[in-house]
Amino acid sequence: MTALLTLVQWLSPAFPTGAFAYSHGLERVVAAGDVTNAASFEAWLRNILHHGAGWQDAVLLCAALQPDADHDALDALARALQPSSERLRESAEQGAALARTVGALTRRPLPQRLLPVAAGEAATPLGLLPAQVAQLYLHSFAGNLCTIATRHVPLGQTEGQGSLSRLLPDIETLGSRAATSTLDDLGSCAVAADLAAFQHETMDVRIFRT
């Protein structure tokens, strides 16, 4: 139980990765009028979980949890998969913050890597099932974006939590699938989200960093 609670702490909003500063392009699609309510937000986030960064991060995370994982190679692959400079910065800065804080807590030297690889490398000694780690990682990712949607769409507290609740079956399924996948299963088809990341870079007024 201590290992599970440790991972929950590392992936919680209170852990100093600065996740609250990144909207993953949500700020742009809200400004463009593509996300206006709970239904459109859930459709946007579900696509990212299944076909974008959610799926890719889950597969990379599970690969990083393997006993013979080459974390340097996985980090290089993770960087190559980023579709824009903002998305690269989003993952790199959160990964560096997680590695730095976990390293200070555990007294383990953890290199700065992109977030899914950093999380996998940090979590390996916990001995948790890869599916469980991936599910908690995806829950943290989705939960952060639900919090942003609650304030920025705005959805309100009840609708925001309702959106996250309705996405739980997707998160459970994707985490289980990622645990039995290989790097050959990597792929992304979240074009609208990737374009939003590009467009966010040139917005005149921005609240979030991505």
Buried (B, 14 or more C-beta within 10 A) or exposed (E): EEEBEBBEEBBEEEBEBBBEBBBBBBBBBBBEEBBEEBEBBBEBBBBBBBBBBBBBBBBBBBBBBEEEBEBEEBBBBBBEBBBBEBBBBBBBBBBBBBBBBBBEEEEEEBBBBBBBBBBBBBBBEBEBBBBBBBBBBBBBBBBBBBBBBBEBBEBEEEBBBBBBEEBEEBBBBBBBBBBEBEEEEBEBEBEBBBBBBBBBEEEEEBEBBB
